[in-house]
């Protein structure tokens, strides 16, 4: 009997990461949930196991390379890696943005993705049919005012995906980039504005049906389960009310 394929999801404690873990578990993967908030991923693993799926929680900071390398030793083969860990901090213009915020966003979004991808690439290759998913953003493709640091970090992730795809062509590993637009989750905007729920709410004010975490997870699940020879290089997904990063229909 063939072993159950394993999928690792980073940043699985909430939002898109948690929704993706649920989606991949329903698709028949044994999911390994990683995040810094151990209680969150342990609760999610318990939920999935109780539902008859297979899930394991592993506390991990993707910016800690030694910890990532130790985590990678658990896998001889791996079917899927979803690089979801990341996030935004602040919405200041370039002229006054905090370099510490820029550094943290780069470390989490770019270096964290690099760390996990490098550490798990041998296991993905050894599987004979591996898939790497990189969750970037429409910010990876176009700039917007007040988003300089996040845009720069997501552009870095986008280029990482493009370059890796070029470098490993001919190996049995796909590189898929999913770039969501406006997604309303319980934490993204609140974290960006350091807990200011009023500012966070204004991001979505008047927007009819922003994307949900489940919408993005469904997209990831679809891309991952295409036939092995089909590679979804880049998939941009936005709500109908959003035409670009700066063009959003609002009914106020």
Backbone as CSV, one residue per row, in Angstrom:
resi,resn,N_x,N_y,N_z,CA_x,CA_y,CA_z,C_x,C_y,C_z
1,UNK,0.849,-1.195,0.000,0.000,0.000,0.000,0.888,1.249,0.000
2,UNK,0.562,2.207,-0.874,1.348,3.432,-0.951,1.164,4.257,0.320
3,UNK,2.258,4.900,0.742,2.190,5.740,1.933,1.360,6.981,1.650
4,UNK,0.703,7.482,2.684,-0.070,8.720,2.543,0.874,9.875,2.260
5,UNK,0.633,10.665,1.219,1.522,11.791,0.921,1.472,12.839,2.025
6,UNK,2.609,13.444,2.284,2.730,14.423,3.365,2.784,15.830,2.791
7,UNK,2.059,16.739,3.428,2.101,18.157,3.068,2.473,18.979,4.292
8,UNK,3.480,19.827,4.162,3.888,20.744,5.219,3.298,22.115,4.915
9,UNK,2.659,22.717,5.915,2.088,24.057,5.763,2.704,24.957,6.822
10,UNK,3.408,26.007,6.401,3.964,26.956,7.364,2.932,28.041,7.665
11,UNK,3.070,28.654,8.835,2.108,29.684,9.227,0.700,29.145,9.329
12,UNK,0.577,27.933,9.871,-0.716,27.237,9.871,-1.575,27.544,11.091
13,UNK,-1.200,28.527,11.889,-1.934,28.780,13.130,-3.219,29.564,12.923
14,UNK,-3.381,30.198,11.762,-4.593,30.983,11.515,-4.717,31.294,10.034
15,UNK,-5.811,31.937,9.653,-5.978,32.475,8.321,-5.794,31.478,7.197
16,UNK,-5.086,31.908,6.160,-4.898,31.090,4.966,-4.171,29.794,5.295
17,UNK,-3.195,29.844,6.193,-2.449,28.639,6.548,-3.335,27.575,7.166
18,UNK,-4.167,27.970,8.124,-5.071,27.005,8.765,-6.086,26.468,7.776
19,UNK,-6.629,27.358,6.938,-7.610,26.924,5.944,-6.981,25.972,4.936
20,UNK,-5.741,26.233,4.557,-5.037,25.364,3.617,-4.793,23.987,4.223
21,UNK,-4.440,23.963,5.493,-4.244,22.676,6.170,-5.530,21.858,6.144
22,UNK,-6.655,22.498,6.404,-7.940,21.786,6.366,-8.245,21.276,4.961
23,UNK,-7.966,22.093,3.964,-8.232,21.702,2.580,-7.360,20.521,2.160
24,UNK,-6.081,20.575,2.458,-5.180,19.492,2.048,-5.470,18.204,2.824
25,UNK,-5.856,18.352,4.083,-6.236,17.161,4.852,-7.446,16.491,4.204
26,UNK,-8.417,17.296,3.770,-9.610,16.751,3.114,-9.265,16.116,1.767
27,UNK,-8.157,16.558,1.157,-7.710,15.992,-0.118,-6.920,14.691,0.080
28,UNK,-6.709,14.304,1.332,-6.051,13.033,1.599,-4.591,13.107,1.977
29,UNK,-4.076,14.326,2.195,-2.699,14.465,2.636,-2.597,14.316,4.153
30,UNK,-1.462,13.813,4.604,-1.127,13.911,6.029,-0.463,15.259,6.203
31,UNK,-1.098,16.138,6.937,-0.599,17.503,7.021,0.257,17.702,8.268
32,UNK,1.364,18.401,8.067,2.239,18.797,9.163,2.103,20.304,9.300
33,UNK,1.592,20.735,10.439,1.282,22.141,10.678,2.429,22.790,11.428
34,UNK,2.979,23.864,10.893,4.035,24.570,11.597,3.641,26.025,11.816
35,UNK,4.066,26.562,12.943,3.856,27.966,13.297,4.555,28.184,14.634
36,UNK,4.655,29.428,15.031,5.259,29.727,16.330,4.272,29.529,17.474
37,UNK,2.984,29.690,17.190,1.973,29.568,18.255,1.555,28.102,18.383
38,UNK,2.253,27.419,19.248,2.077,25.973,19.395,0.653,25.602,19.771
39,UNK,0.030,26.365,20.659,-1.323,26.019,21.092,-2.310,26.028,19.933
40,UNK,-2.146,26.963,19.019,-3.048,27.066,17.867,-2.922,25.849,16.947
41,UNK,-1.699,25.494,16.605,-1.532,24.385,15.661,-1.843,23.041,16.317
42,UNK,-1.607,22.925,17.614,-1.989,21.687,18.302,-3.503,21.530,18.317
43,UNK,-4.220,22.629,18.514,-5.687,22.576,18.499,-6.197,22.210,17.109
44,UNK,-5.563,22.763,16.074,-5.975,22.448,14.707,-5.669,20.996,14.361
45,UNK,-4.506,20.516,14.777,-4.162,19.110,14.527,-5.169,18.187,15.206
46,UNK,-5.553,18.526,16.426,-6.545,17.713,17.143,-7.884,17.723,16.409
47,UNK,-8.284,18.884,15.929,-9.533,19.006,15.171,-9.512,18.106,13.932
48,UNK,-8.415,18.143,13.206,-8.312,17.358,11.971,-8.266,15.860,12.270
49,UNK,-7.521,15.490,13.280,-7.447,14.068,13.644,-8.807,13.537,14.107
50,UNK,-9.524,14.348,14.864,-10.855,13.937,15.330,-11.831,13.780,14.170
51,UNK,-11.571,14.508,13.085,-12.430,14.424,11.901,-12.042,13.261,10.994
52,UNK,-11.036,12.492,11.419,-10.634,11.326,10.644,-9.489,11.566,9.688
53,UNK,-8.884,12.747,9.751,-7.733,13.049,8.909,-6.446,12.733,9.668
54,UNK,-5.313,13.023,9.043,-4.017,12.817,9.685,-3.295,14.155,9.774
55,UNK,-2.941,14.565,10.982,-2.300,15.861,11.171,-1.339,15.817,12.348
56,UNK,-0.256,16.568,12.204,0.756,16.687,13.252,1.131,18.153,13.393
57,UNK,1.314,18.616,14.621,1.730,19.994,14.879,3.213,20.035,15.232
58,UNK,3.907,21.046,14.721,5.331,21.197,15.009,5.614,22.687,15.163
59,UNK,6.016,23.091,16.363,6.322,24.493,16.631,7.593,24.896,15.880
60,UNK,7.490,25.963,15.081,8.632,26.337,14.247,8.597,27.821,13.898
61,UNK,9.748,28.451,14.020,9.969,29.820,13.545,10.770,29.703,12.253
62,UNK,10.168,30.059,11.129,10.824,29.838,9.839,12.066,30.693,9.650
63,UNK,12.239,31.722,10.479,13.441,32.550,10.362,14.623,31.976,11.134
64,UNK,14.399,30.919,11.895,15.454,30.258,12.673,15.996,29.100,11.847
65,UNK,17.115,29.313,11.147,17.597,28.310,10.206,17.981,26.999,10.889
66,UNK,18.581,27.075,12.059,18.961,25.847,12.753,17.716,25.020,13.093
67,UNK,16.659,25.686,13.538,15.410,24.982,13.864,14.777,24.389,12.611
68,UNK,14.838,25.123,11.505,14.276,24.630,10.247,15.041,23.399,9.774
69,UNK,16.360,23.444,9.868,17.164,22.297,9.449,16.873,21.066,10.305
70,UNK,16.672,21.281,11.607,16.329,20.174,12.497,14.964,19.599,12.122
71,UNK,14.013,20.471,11.829,12.681,20.039,11.403,12.762,19.183,10.139
72,UNK,13.610,19.567,9.215,13.703,18.878,7.928,14.224,17.450,8.050
73,UNK,14.934,17.152,9.126,15.478,15.799,9.284,14.378,14.753,9.481
74,UNK,13.171,15.192,9.763,12.057,14.256,9.987,11.530,13.663,8.687
75,UNK,11.946,14.214,7.537,11.343,13.814,6.275,12.349,13.161,5.329
76,UNK,12.029,11.938,4.926,12.812,11.301,3.870,12.243,11.701,2.518
77,UNK,10.929,11.720,2.421,10.251,12.223,1.231,9.122,13.146,1.662
78,UNK,8.742,14.037,0.770,7.698,15.015,1.063,6.976,15.340,-0.241
79,UNK,5.647,15.358,-0.188,4.871,15.612,-1.408,4.654,17.093,-1.668
80,UNK,4.318,17.849,-0.619,3.930,19.244,-0.809,4.506,20.107,0.307
81,UNK,4.996,21.271,-0.079,5.384,22.311,0.875,4.611,23.563,0.519
82,UNK,3.857,24.086,1.477,3.146,25.349,1.285,3.830,26.408,2.145
83,UNK,4.532,27.307,1.479,5.203,28.413,2.161,4.208,29.552,2.343
84,UNK,3.546,29.544,3.489,2.509,30.531,3.775,2.937,31.540,4.831
85,UNK,3.876,31.194,5.686,4.275,32.093,6.777,4.751,33.434,6.216
86,UNK,4.291,34.511,6.828,4.673,35.849,6.372,3.758,36.870,6.992
87,UNK,3.635,38.025,6.339,2.740,39.050,6.855,3.261,40.442,6.589
88,UNK,2.434,41.426,6.948,2.750,42.829,6.716,2.806,43.575,8.039
89,UNK,3.645,44.617,8.065,3.743,45.499,9.227,3.747,46.941,8.753
90,UNK,2.799,47.699,9.229,2.768,49.121,8.937,2.293,49.462,7.537
91,UNK,1.954,50.751,7.361,1.522,51.257,6.061,2.086,52.659,5.860
92,UNK,3.316,52.835,6.303,3.960,54.141,6.206,4.591,54.329,4.835
93,UNK,4.712,55.588,4.390,5.415,55.828,3.124,6.897,55.480,3.245
94,UNK,7.539,55.322,2.108,8.965,54.967,2.101,9.772,55.989,2.893
95,UNK,9.414,57.260,2.792,10.192,58.321,3.434,10.255,58.196,4.945
96,UNK,9.231,57.593,5.546,9.184,57.530,7.012,9.003,56.112,7.547
97,UNK,9.052,55.115,6.689,8.877,53.736,7.132,9.967,53.299,8.094
98,UNK,9.622,52.433,9.003,10.559,51.940,10.007,11.411,50.821,9.407
99,UNK,12.727,51.009,9.325,13.577,49.957,8.764,13.443,48.623,9.493
100,UNK,13.105,48.674,10.790,12.933,47.425,11.542,11.732,46.647,11.007
101,UNK,10.671,47.365,10.622,9.509,46.706,10.025,9.877,46.081,8.687
102,UNK,10.605,46.815,7.871,11.033,46.304,6.568,11.878,45.040,6.747
103,UNK,12.788,45.110,7.711,13.680,43.965,7.952,12.891,42.744,8.405
104,UNK,11.940,42.956,9.305,11.147,41.835,9.799,10.299,41.223,8.689
105,UNK,9.712,42.067,7.839,8.913,41.539,6.732,9.779,40.759,5.751
106,UNK,10.978,41.258,5.490,11.872,40.544,4.575,12.313,39.212,5.173
107,UNK,12.641,39.240,6.449,13.099,38.009,7.106,12.003,36.948,7.110
108,UNK,10.782,37.346,7.402,9.689,36.373,7.494,9.233,35.897,6.125
109,UNK,8.963,36.840,5.234,8.404,36.488,3.932,9.426,35.865,2.988
110,UNK,10.625,36.412,2.941,11.615,35.963,1.954,12.598,34.952,2.546
111,UNK,13.295,35.344,3.603,14.306,34.445,4.173,13.634,33.226,4.798
112,UNK,12.479,33.408,5.417,11.757,32.262,5.960,11.376,31.274,4.878
113,UNK,10.868,31.779,3.765,10.526,30.914,2.632,11.772,30.238,2.080
114,UNK,12.853,30.982,1.976,14.116,30.406,1.499,14.594,29.301,2.430
115,UNK,14.573,29.559,3.740,15.045,28.570,4.713,14.298,27.241,4.571
116,UNK,12.980,27.318,4.566,12.181,26.090,4.544,12.304,25.384,3.195
117,UNK,12.316,26.162,2.126,12.434,25.568,0.795,13.772,24.862,0.624
118,UNK,14.851,25.506,1.015,16.174,24.874,0.908,16.244,23.599,1.745
119,UNK,15.728,23.664,2.960,15.843,22.529,3.869,15.014,21.328,3.402
120,UNK,13.869,21.587,2.778,12.968,20.491,2.396,13.059,20.097,0.926
121,UNK,13.813,20.830,0.136,13.921,20.502,-1.287,14.444,19.085,-1.542
122,UNK,15.429,18.594,-0.800,15.873,17.202,-1.033,14.747,16.185,-0.830
123,UNK,13.923,16.355,0.194,12.818,15.425,0.437,11.737,15.553,-0.625
124,UNK,11.494,16.769,-1.082,10.530,16.979,-2.159,11.001,16.299,-3.441
125,UNK,12.290,16.413,-3.726,12.861,15.783,-4.917,12.833,14.264,-4.790
126,UNK,13.159,13.771,-3.608,13.195,12.326,-3.374,11.829,11.681,-3.518
127,UNK,10.772,12.457,-3.350,9.421,11.908,-3.482,9.119,11.493,-4.918
128,UNK,9.845,12.058,-5.872,9.586,11.787,-7.279,8.413,12.566,-7.844
129,UNK,7.755,13.353,-7.000,6.588,14.118,-7.444,6.274,15.182,-6.398
130,UNK,7.181,16.143,-6.254,7.029,17.161,-5.218,6.417,18.444,-5.743
131,UNK,5.808,19.191,-4.841,5.209,20.485,-5.197,5.553,21.508,-4.125
132,UNK,6.081,22.638,-4.570,6.337,23.771,-3.684,5.332,24.863,-4.020
133,UNK,4.588,25.308,-3.016,3.672,26.430,-3.192,4.232,27.621,-2.428
134,UNK,4.307,28.749,-3.106,4.741,29.984,-2.462,3.570,30.959,-2.490
135,UNK,3.109,31.336,-1.297,2.025,32.300,-1.164,2.630,33.694,-1.192
136,UNK,2.490,34.359,-2.307,2.979,35.730,-2.375,1.791,36.666,-2.164
137,UNK,1.502,37.505,-3.126,0.432,38.479,-2.999,0.379,39.251,-4.310
138,UNK,-0.741,39.917,-4.568,-0.733,40.847,-5.695,0.270,41.975,-5.447
139,UNK,0.687,42.148,-4.188,1.758,43.101,-3.873,3.092,42.661,-4.467
140,UNK,3.196,41.395,-4.850,4.408,40.888,-5.491,4.507,41.320,-6.938
141,UNK,3.408,41.864,-7.467,3.338,42.166,-8.894,3.149,43.649,-9.190
142,UNK,2.696,44.416,-8.211,2.447,45.837,-8.424,2.541,46.592,-7.107
143,UNK,3.127,47.782,-7.168,3.312,48.595,-5.966,2.054,49.395,-5.638
144,UNK,1.967,49.833,-4.399,0.902,50.748,-3.996,1.418,51.613,-2.862
145,UNK,0.879,52.815,-2.749,1.339,53.762,-1.734,1.119,53.209,-0.330
146,UNK,2.111,53.382,0.501,2.020,52.918,1.875,2.360,51.452,2.042
147,UNK,2.715,50.803,0.943,3.002,49.370,1.028,4.439,49.006,0.714
148,UNK,5.334,49.994,0.686,6.693,49.773,0.203,7.415,48.574,0.780
149,UNK,7.424,48.430,2.081,8.142,47.333,2.706,7.541,45.984,2.388
150,UNK,6.219,45.900,2.442,5.532,44.646,2.143,5.659,44.307,0.659
151,UNK,5.494,45.322,-0.182,5.644,45.126,-1.625,7.046,44.618,-1.951
152,UNK,8.051,45.220,-1.334,9.429,44.790,-1.585,9.635,43.332,-1.170
153,UNK,9.096,42.959,-0.006,9.246,41.586,0.471,8.522,40.602,-0.442
154,UNK,7.317,40.941,-0.849,6.555,40.031,-1.709,7.144,39.957,-3.112
155,UNK,7.720,41.058,-3.605,8.462,40.975,-4.868,9.634,40.001,-4.719
156,UNK,10.274,40.018,-3.551,11.366,39.067,-3.302,10.888,37.632,-3.367
157,UNK,9.733,37.357,-2.776,9.167,36.002,-2.838,8.829,35.598,-4.270
158,UNK,8.276,36.542,-5.022,7.917,36.274,-6.416,9.155,35.898,-7.229
159,UNK,10.216,36.647,-7.045,11.456,36.370,-7.787,12.082,35.061,-7.323
160,UNK,11.963,34.761,-6.032,12.454,33.474,-5.528,11.746,32.333,-6.263
161,UNK,10.429,32.428,-6.383,9.663,31.377,-7.064,10.069,31.263,-8.528
162,UNK,10.177,32.392,-9.211,10.546,32.384,-10.631,11.928,31.780,-10.850
163,UNK,12.867,32.188,-10.011,14.248,31.721,-10.174,14.374,30.244,-9.851
164,UNK,13.731,29.819,-8.767,13.779,28.402,-8.392,13.199,27.535,-9.497
165,UNK,12.109,27.978,-10.099,11.489,27.197,-11.176,12.464,27.006,-12.341
166,UNK,13.199,28.050,-12.666,14.203,27.960,-13.729,15.322,26.993,-13.353
167,UNK,15.741,27.066,-12.103,16.917,26.303,-11.673,16.655,24.817,-11.495
168,UNK,15.415,24.441,-11.176,15.161,23.016,-10.922,14.356,22.354,-12.026
169,UNK,14.162,23.059,-13.146,13.435,22.440,-14.254,14.148,21.146,-14.651
170,UNK,13.363,20.118,-14.911,13.931,18.803,-15.204,13.948,17.887,-14.007
171,UNK,13.701,18.438,-12.819,13.568,17.610,-11.618,12.077,17.371,-11.380
172,UNK,11.717,16.391,-10.565,10.298,16.090,-10.351,9.641,16.976,-9.294
173,UNK,9.888,18.273,-9.375,9.330,19.207,-8.397,8.713,20.397,-9.134
174,UNK,7.459,20.693,-8.829,6.784,21.860,-9.386,6.934,23.048,-8.438
175,UNK,6.929,24.247,-8.995,6.929,25.471,-8.189,5.712,26.287,-8.588
176,UNK,4.784,26.434,-7.653,3.526,27.131,-7.880,3.500,28.392,-7.019
177,UNK,3.170,29.506,-7.639,2.998,30.745,-6.878,1.525,31.138,-6.919
178,UNK,0.959,31.374,-5.746,-0.405,31.863,-5.637,-0.346,33.270,-5.046
179,UNK,-0.935,34.226,-5.779,-0.855,35.631,-5.385,-2.255,36.173,-5.103
180,UNK,-2.690,36.145,-3.850,-4.030,36.642,-3.525,-4.070,38.163,-3.466
181,UNK,-5.231,38.703,-3.785,-5.481,40.120,-3.603,-6.072,40.364,-2.229
182,UNK,-7.193,41.063,-2.180,-7.794,41.414,-0.890,-8.444,40.193,-0.234
183,UNK,-7.871,39.776,0.875,-8.389,38.635,1.632,-8.690,39.115,3.045
184,UNK,-9.902,38.911,3.470,-10.258,39.309,4.844,-10.090,38.101,5.761
185,UNK,-9.063,38.148,6.601,-8.853,37.118,7.614,-8.937,37.777,8.986
186,UNK,-8.870,36.939,10.012,-9.065,37.478,11.362,-7.867,38.278,11.872
187,UNK,-6.714,38.168,11.192,-5.520,38.774,11.784,-4.687,39.645,10.855
188,UNK,-4.734,39.449,9.541,-3.760,40.101,8.660,-3.716,41.619,8.833
189,UNK,-4.841,42.288,8.623,-4.853,43.745,8.709,-4.658,44.223,10.150
190,UNK,-5.195,43.488,11.105,-5.028,43.872,12.512,-3.562,43.824,12.912
191,UNK,-2.860,42.789,12.460,-1.426,42.702,12.737,-0.678,43.834,12.051
192,UNK,-1.045,44.106,10.803,-0.384,45.176,10.054,-0.471,46.503,10.785
193,UNK,-1.641,46.769,11.394,-1.861,48.036,12.087,-1.698,47.903,13.597
194,UNK,-0.953,46.885,13.995,-0.543,46.696,15.391,-1.718,46.708,16.366
195,UNK,-2.756,45.974,15.993,-3.888,45.815,16.886,-4.966,46.865,16.773
196,UNK,-4.799,47.834,15.874,-5.795,48.885,15.696,-6.931,48.328,14.824
197,UNK,-7.981,47.856,15.471,-9.066,47.201,14.746,-9.860,48.187,13.886
198,UNK,-9.877,49.449,14.271,-10.595,50.458,13.474,-9.904,50.667,12.130
199,UNK,-8.588,50.804,12.153,-7.829,50.941,10.905,-7.957,49.678,10.062
200,UNK,-7.902,48.537,10.721,-8.000,47.267,9.997,-9.342,47.154,9.285
201,UNK,-10.418,47.588,9.947,-11.756,47.492,9.358,-11.890,48.373,8.131
202,UNK,-11.194,49.503,8.110,-11.284,50.434,6.980,-10.733,49.832,5.692
203,UNK,-9.823,48.867,5.813,-9.265,48.215,4.632,-10.367,47.574,3.799
204,UNK,-11.369,47.032,4.479,-12.425,46.277,3.803,-13.750,47.040,3.741
205,UNK,-13.763,48.290,4.208,-15.011,49.053,4.300,-15.695,49.170,2.936
206,UNK,-16.960,48.776,2.885,-17.750,48.930,1.680,-17.480,47.917,0.579
207,UNK,-16.552,47.009,0.812,-16.206,46.016,-0.212,-17.153,44.826,-0.100
208,UNK,-17.853,44.560,-1.176,-18.776,43.436,-1.188,-17.984,42.141,-1.352
209,UNK,-17.960,41.344,-0.319,-17.352,40.005,-0.356,-15.879,39.994,-0.731
210,UNK,-14.990,40.478,0.165,-13.563,40.228,-0.038,-13.319,38.712,-0.041
211,UNK,-12.184,38.286,-0.536,-11.851,36.870,-0.462,-11.774,36.426,0.988
212,UNK,-12.007,35.148,1.215,-11.815,34.550,2.534,-10.596,33.646,2.494
213,UNK,-10.126,33.260,3.655,-9.016,32.304,3.725,-9.377,31.011,3.022
214,UNK,-10.633,30.610,3.130,-11.086,29.373,2.497,-11.057,29.476,0.973
215,UNK,-11.331,30.669,0.430,-11.242,30.866,-1.018,-9.819,30.608,-1.514
216,UNK,-8.860,31.160,-0.799,-7.464,30.984,-1.203,-7.029,29.540,-1.006
217,UNK,-7.437,28.936,0.094,-7.094,27.538,0.350,-7.660,26.627,-0.727
218,UNK,-8.866,26.911,-1.176,-9.479,26.134,-2.251,-8.644,26.246,-3.526
219,UNK,-8.142,27.441,-3.796,-7.287,27.663,-4.967,-5.994,26.860,-4.850
220,UNK,-5.404,26.865,-3.659,-4.172,26.103,-3.435,-4.434,24.614,-3.607
221,UNK,-5.534,24.148,-3.013,-5.873,22.732,-3.140,-6.040,22.317,-4.588
222,UNK,-6.675,23.171,-5.390,-6.859,22.875,-6.815,-5.513,22.804,-7.536
223,UNK,-4.650,23.792,-7.295,-3.357,23.836,-7.985,-2.494,22.628,-7.638
224,UNK,-2.492,22.253,-6.382,-1.657,21.146,-5.901,-2.127,19.805,-6.458
225,UNK,-3.410,19.667,-6.695,-3.959,18.376,-7.119,-4.116,18.261,-8.641
226,UNK,-3.523,19.181,-9.399,-3.488,18.989,-10.851,-2.585,17.799,-11.169
227,UNK,-2.740,17.199,-12.354,-1.840,16.107,-12.733,-0.379,16.543,-12.643
228,UNK,0.497,15.600,-12.354,1.898,15.911,-12.051,2.593,16.729,-13.125
229,UNK,2.197,16.556,-14.389,2.885,17.278,-15.466,2.360,18.695,-15.641
230,UNK,1.333,19.070,-14.881,0.724,20.398,-15.008,1.264,21.303,-13.902
231,UNK,1.921,22.404,-14.286,2.461,23.349,-13.310,1.718,24.681,-13.434
232,UNK,1.082,25.095,-12.370,0.429,26.404,-12.334,1.491,27.412,-11.889
233,UNK,2.179,28.012,-12.852,3.295,28.903,-12.508,2.873,30.027,-11.566
234,UNK,1.823,30.738,-11.954,1.379,31.899,-11.184,-0.127,32.012,-11.296
235,UNK,-0.788,32.055,-10.152,-2.242,32.185,-10.130,-2.599,33.395,-9.281
236,UNK,-3.160,34.413,-9.933,-3.602,35.624,-9.242,-5.085,35.486,-8.946
237,UNK,-5.469,35.687,-7.709,-6.879,35.539,-7.322,-7.301,36.759,-6.504
238,UNK,-8.345,37.416,-6.987,-8.877,38.614,-6.330,-10.394,38.475,-6.169
239,UNK,-10.970,39.259,-5.270,-12.440,39.322,-5.248,-12.932,40.104,-6.467
240,UNK,-14.155,39.885,-6.851,-14.707,40.561,-8.021,-14.666,42.081,-7.868
241,UNK,-14.768,42.567,-6.637,-14.800,44.011,-6.395,-13.429,44.673,-6.506
242,UNK,-12.395,43.903,-6.701,-11.039,44.463,-6.765,-10.452,44.243,-8.155
243,UNK,-10.165,45.339,-8.858,-9.575,45.239,-10.189,-8.056,45.322,-10.148
244,UNK,-7.508,45.960,-9.115,-6.059,46.079,-8.943,-5.794,46.423,-7.486
245,UNK,-4.519,46.570,-7.136,-4.202,46.929,-5.756,-4.771,48.294,-5.370
246,UNK,-4.992,49.155,-6.358,-5.451,50.514,-6.069,-6.840,50.814,-6.630
247,UNK,-7.478,49.833,-7.244,-8.810,50.033,-7.806,-9.767,49.024,-7.175
248,UNK,-10.519,49.496,-6.182,-11.454,48.651,-5.440,-12.824,49.317,-5.436
249,UNK,-13.848,48.576,-5.782,-15.210,49.118,-5.741,-15.739,49.020,-4.307
250,UNK,-16.157,50.158,-3.792,-16.699,50.201,-2.432,-18.085,50.844,-2.466
251,UNK,-19.015,50.248,-1.749,-20.363,50.782,-1.624,-20.511,51.392,-0.238
252,UNK,-20.221,52.674,-0.154,-20.201,53.366,1.144,-21.385,54.289,1.301
